[in-house]
Amino acid sequence: MNTKIRVGWRASVGLTGDVLAALSVPLSFPLLIALYYGESPLPFVAAIAVSLALGAAFRSIQDPSVNLGPREAFLAVALIWFLVAAVGAIPFVVAGVGTVAHPVNAMFEAMSGLTTTGATVLRDFSLHAKSVMMWRQVIQWLGGLGILILATAVLSEIGVGGAQLMESESQTQDVNKLTPKISQTAQLIWGIYFGLTGLAIAVYFLLGLAVDPQMDLYNAVAHAFTSVATAGFSPEPLSVGAFHPLIQWAVVPFMVIGSTSFVLIYFAINGEPMRLLRNEEFHFYLGAMGTLASVVALGLFLDPSTTFGAEGTVRHAVFNVASIVTTTGYASTDYVQWAPAAKHMLFMGMFVGGMVGSTTCSIKSLRWLVALKSFRRNLYTAIHPESVRPVRISGKPIDEGAIRDIYAYLLLSIVIFFLLAIVIVVDAERGNATVTEFEALGAAATTFLNIGPAFGDAGPYGTFATFPLSTRAVMIVLMWIGRIEIIPVLVLFTKAFWTS
């Protein structure tokens, strides 16, 4: 029996070609840095050539008569995130230096960068050219707000399909209500992103001039890219811990803002700050982060082996909790050396995440808030079965179908997380690597939820290169699936997606 394919895959492939060709523009930035520092431009020339060639090839397949619908958007989302990471890995391979010269490691680094995970396989940072290190930062900045929102802003031919891409990318429908045209909305959100990045560059650079020469213009740009994107890569092996405490404090608000809904930031900038300040998800997000930071600070105060002093204890607790909850992945110190209780609190923080419609990853605060309110509603209706109590967030009732979707997402995430942890333990043992159960759980959480560093050898000052190559290959796939929220990938493997 003939089965007709009902997905306009040519439209998806054509859009993928547009994005791959457009990738040559950000690749030009590290190319200029390579020329400025007298480094080899070949890694970026090669990547630009491949991006343009693939872009042209994919665009030649495009069928202009097919518009992007939900199915085409799902396919485009999955293709674009994977192939942009693949092209993003080319500079590491062509440079041929260090652990990232291996194709699997290069793909790991690029996927970790694009998905804003921030887990690295680098062993010796000093081996790598400044331009290559900056490319890690650039690709995280692109992935922070979402390359598809950028595509919507730049590519006018996306048309009505842009709304589908925006919903897939931002996980919110509110973003479609800011302006009549979706392309204008995308441009507006990217304008805010540009503005916040520029502000972070200025703040870091001026603080560097005042208190720490190591925070020069290069480092200011590099860290601005990855703090606003809540991404976590740093050109410094000690991460933000390499800089003056004042600079560490300055990074915290940018991580928090990056994890706040850009729609609400837009309203706050345009004279409606109460829409942000009264938002329940915002309260939950800040409350969870504040509670975890307080408990960690208390634990560090009570730990006799901690020698940070009062200010240092509060700073390290606030910084590292904010870094984990916002899914940034920076570190101000090697928290692997902390007492087990403090490390377990950080592990819990990995599952929180920031707000929907921000640059953050992980589960996200809105899902937890809806699940908790739904659970409380279920307890009430168990006692009063005749009552009708909708779940409300900021006064608005939540659709029951959306609640079921959230439960399904949570269940799916937990299953995948535990399966990945088992794979890490078994594969590490097969590869004669030493990984404890807690370290395996941390590595599974941090890669699948796109956090960054974990514990043990994969801690903030460690490397994921200690895991077997096969485990790193699995992590690449899990970072990809986790960043685009599972469903856009899994639906591709169902017959109904292609035919019904």
N, C-alpha and C positions, 0 to 999 in steps of 0.2 A: 504494500500500500504506500503510495506516494504521500509524503508529509510536507506541506508547504511551510517554509520558514517565514515567520511573521514579524521578524525583527529587521528594521532597516539598518542592517549592519554597515552598509556603505556610508551612511551619514555619520555613524560613530567613528569609523575608521578615518573618514575625511576630517572630522574635528580633531582626532588624535594627531593627524598630520599637521594641522594648523598649529597645535600646541608644540609639537616637536620642532617645527620650523621656528616658532617664536622663541624657543629655548636658546637659540643662537645669540639673542640679545643679552640675557644675563650672563651667558658664557663669555661675553666680550669684557665684562668687568674684571675677572681674574686675569684675562689675557692682557689687559692694560697694566695690571699690577705686575705681571711677569715682565713686561717690557720696562716698567719703571725701575724694578729692582735688578734688571739684567739677568733674569732667569729664562729658562727655555719656554718659548710660547707654544711648543709643539703639542703638549697635552690638550690645550684649549682649541688650537687650530684643528686638531683631529676631531675633537668633540663637536665643534661647530660644523665641520664638513659632514659628519654623520647625521647631525640633527637636521641640516638642510636637505640632505639626500633622502633621508627617511620621510621627512615632511613632504617633499615633492612626490615621492612614490605613493604615499598614503593619500595625498590629495588627488592624485590621478585616478584613484579608485572611487572617489566620492560621487554620489548620485545627488545632484542638487534638487531633484524633485521630491526627495524624502526629508521630512522635518524631524527634528528630535522630539520623541515622545518619552514617556517614562522608561520603556525598555531600552531605547537607544541611549538614554542618559546613563542608565546603569552600566551598559556595556562600555560607553565612553569613559565613565569614571574609572572603571577597573583597568581598562587599557592604558589610559593616560598616566595614572599613578605608577603603573609597573614600568612602562616604557620610558617615561621621563627619568625614573631611577636608573634604568639600564644605560641610558645615554649619559646620565650624570656620573656613572662609574668610570666612563672612558678616561677622563683626566688622571685618575689614580693609576689605572693600568698602564697608560702610555708613559706617565712619569717614571714608573718602574722602580719606585723607592719604598722600602719598608714592607710591612705586612700587607698594606693595601694594594701592592702590585699584583697580588693573586686575584684572579677574576671574582672568585666567590667573596673574598674579603672586600674587594672594591664595591661589589654589589651590596654587601652588608652595610658598608659605610654610607653609600649613596642612598639606600633605602632608609637607613636610620636617619640620615639627614633630611630627606624629603618628607618623611612622615613625622618629623620633629621629635623622633625618639631620643636621639642624643647618645645612644650606646655606641661605643667606638671599639675598633679592633686595632687601633694604633698602639704601638709599644713605645717607640721613641719619637717624641714630637720634634726633636731637634733635627731629625733627618730630612724633614719635608720643607719644600720651598714655601715662601710666604703666599705665593699665588695659589698653590694647591690648598694650603690651610684656609685661605679666604674662600675658595670654592665651597668648602664644607659649610662655611657660614652662610654663603649666598643661597645655597640650595635649601638650607633650613628656613631662611627668610621667605623663599618662594613657597615652601610647603606650609608655612605658618598659617597664613590666612586662607591658603588654598589656591593651587594653580588653576582650578576651574573657575573660581570667582574672578581671578585675573583674566582668564580667557574670555569670560563673559563681558568683562569691562573693555577688552581690547577688540574682540572679534564681533563686529556688528552683524555678521551673517548668521550668528547663532539664533537670532530672532526669538520666537516664543520658547524654544528649547532652553534658552538661558535660565528660565525660571526653574525648570527641572534640575538643571545643573546646580543652581544656587541652593535649592532645597537639599540636594544630595551632599553638597559641600558643607553647608553651614548647619545642617540638621535643624533648621527652623523655617517656618513659613512666614514669620513676622518680617523677615528680611525683604520679602516681596512687596511690602506695604509702604516702603519709605518714599518711593517716587513712582510715577505712572509707568516709566520704562525700566525694565530690569537692567539694561546696560548702564543707565544712569545710577541706579542703586549700587551696582558693582563698582562703578567709578567712585562713587561717594565713599563707600566702605574702604576701598583701597587708598583713597585720599587721606582718610583718618589713619590708616596703617602707615602710610608714608610720613604723615605728620608726627606720629608717635615715635617712629624710628629716628627721624631727624632730631626730635627733642632729646631722645636718649643719647644720640651721638654727641650733641652739644653738652649735655650734663656730664657724661663720662669724661669727655675731653677736657672740659673746664676743671673738673675735680682732679683729673690727672695733672694738669698744670699746677694746681694748688698743693696737692699732697702726695702725688705718686707719679714720677716720670714714666714708669713702666706702662701706665695707661696713656699711651701716645695716640695719635690719630688712627693708626692701623687698628690698635686694640679697641679703641672707642667704636669704630665702625663695626668691627667684627662682633663685639659683644652687644651692640645695639641691635644688630640683625637677629641675634639668637635670644635676646631677653624679651623683646616685644613679641617674637614668634613663639615664646615659651618652648624653646627648642633644646638649648643646652650645650651645644658644641662650644668649645673654647680653643683658641690657638695655644693656650697655656696648659701645661700638664697638671698644674694645681688648680685649674678652673678659676673661678672668681676669688678663690682663696689666695691667689697670687697677688692680690691688690690690697690697698689700704682699707681698713675697716669702714671708713666713711664711704668708699666706693661700693663696698658690699651692701651697706644700708641703702645706697641710692639705687641699686639694682632691684631691690625688693618691690617697690611700687610699680616698676615697669613689668615685672612678672605678673603682678596682681592685675594690672590694667589689661595686659594681653589676654588674661583668662576671664575677662569680663565681657559680656555680650556687646558686640560692636553696634548693634542696633540701639541698645540703651545708652551707650557712650555717645552715639549720634544725637539722641534726644537731650542728653545732659549738656552737650556742647551747644545745642540750639535752644537753650533757655528752659528746658524741662527736666531739671535734675531730679525732681521728685519721682519721676517714672523709674529712675534707677534706684533711688534711695528707698522706695516703698516696695521694690520687687522682692518677693519671697525667696526666689532662687538665689538672689544676691545675698540676702540675709543668711541663708543656709550655707552658702559657699564661704562667706567670711567667718561665720560662726564655727564651721567645721575646722577651718584653718586656724582660727584663734584658739580653739579648744586644744587641738593637737599641739600647737606651739607652746601653750602654757604647760601642758603635761610633760612635754619633752624638756622644757626649761627646768621644771621642778625636778625631774629625774636627773638632769645634769648637775643641778645644785646639790642634790643629795648624794651624788656619786663622788666618793673621796678621791678617786683617781683623776677627776677632771680638774684642770688647772687653768681654765679660761678666764677666771675673774668674773665679776658680776656682769659688766657690759658684754664681755666676750661670750658668756653663757647665753644671755638673752639673744645676742646677735646670731650666734650659730643655731640656736633653736628656731628663731623666727625665719632666718634665711633658708635653712635646709628644709623646714616644713613647708614654707611657701614654694620652694623649688620643686618639692615632690608633689604637693597637692595641685599646683598649677601645671604639672607635668613638664616643667622646664628641664630639670636634671642638672643644673649647676650644683657646685658644692663650695662651701666656704672653709671646710675642713674635712678630714677623712673620717666620716661618721662610722665607718666600719670599726673604728677603735672604740666606739661608745659602748656603754653597758647594754646587755641584751634587751632590757625593757625599752630603752630609747629607740633602738633599732626596730623593735617590733611596732612601735608607734609610727615610725616612718613607713614601715611596710603597710600598715593600715591606710596611711595617707595616700598610697599609690592608687587606691580604688575610688577615691573621691572625685577628683577632676574639677575643673572650673565650670563656667556657665556655657550653656548651649549658644551657638552663634559667636564663639570666640575662637582663639587660636589653640585652645587647650585640647587634650585628648582624654583618655581614661573613660570611666563610666559616665561622668558628668553629674553635677549636683542636681539638675532638674529631675533626672531619672530616680535618684535616691529619694528626693523630696516627694515625688508622686507615689513611689512604692511605699514609703512610710505612711503617707496620708491614706493610701488605699488600705494598708494593713490596719490602721486605726479604725477606718470606716468598717472593715470586715468584723473587727471585734465588737463594734457597736451594734451592727445589724445582727450579729449572732445572738445578742440579748434582746434586741427589738426588731424582729424579722419583718414587721409591717412598715418600718420606716424607709424613706427614700432619701439618701444623703449623697449627692454627687461630690466627687473629689474636686476641690477648688484650689487653684494656684493664683495668688494675687487677685482673688475675687472671681476669677473666671473658671467655669466648670470644665473639667477635662473629659474629653470623649472616652467612653468605656473601651472602644477599640484601641485607642492610644494607650490606655492602661495595660491592656492585654499585650500590645506590642512591647511595652517596656518590660513586662514580666518575661516575655519570650527572649528579649535581648539579654536581660540579666542571666537567665538560665543558660542561654547559649554561650555567653561570655565565661561563666563559671566552668562549664564543661570544657571549653577550649583551653582555658587557663590550666585546669588540672591535667588535661591530656598533654599539654606542652611541658608541664613540670615533670610528668612521668617520662616523657621523651628525653628531657635533659638529664635526669638521673640515670636512666638506662644507657643512653648514648655516651655520657661522660664516663661511666664505669667501663663501657666497652673500649673507649679511647684512653683508658688509664689516667683520666683526669680526676682530681679530688674535688668533689662538689657535695656539700651537705644538703640535707632536705630543705633547710631554710634558704640556703643560697640558691637552690634550684627553683623554689617557689618565687624568690625575689627576681631571678632572671626571667622566669616565665611572665611574671606580672609586668616587669619593666619593658619587655619587648612587645608583648601583645597589647598592653595598654599605652605604649609609646611614652614611657616616662623618661628613661635614660639609664643612669647607673643603677646597680643593684647592690649586692653584698658580696663579701669574700673577694676573690680575684676580679670579679666584675664590679667592684665598688667604684666610688667616684674617682679614685686615683689609680684604678686598675684597668683591665682591658678584657673584652669578650674574646680575644684571640686565644685564651686558654681553653675555650670549649672546642670540642672536635669540629672539624669542617662540616660534617653532616648536620650537627646541631645548629651551626650558624646558618646553614642553608634553610633549615626549618624555620629559624627565627626570621629570616628574610620574608618568607611567605606570611608569617604571623604578624609582622610589623605592617605589611601591606594590607592584610585583611583588617587588622585592628584600626588602622588609620581611616579607612573608609567605612567603618562601622559594620563590618561583617556581611550584611545583607546584599549590597551591590556585587559582592563576589560570589556568595553562595547561590544566588538565584541563577547565575550563569550556568550552573551545573544541574538545573532542573529542565526536564523536557517541556514543561508547561511554558517556561519563559520563551522558548524558541518557536513553539508551534501553536499554542492554543490562543 
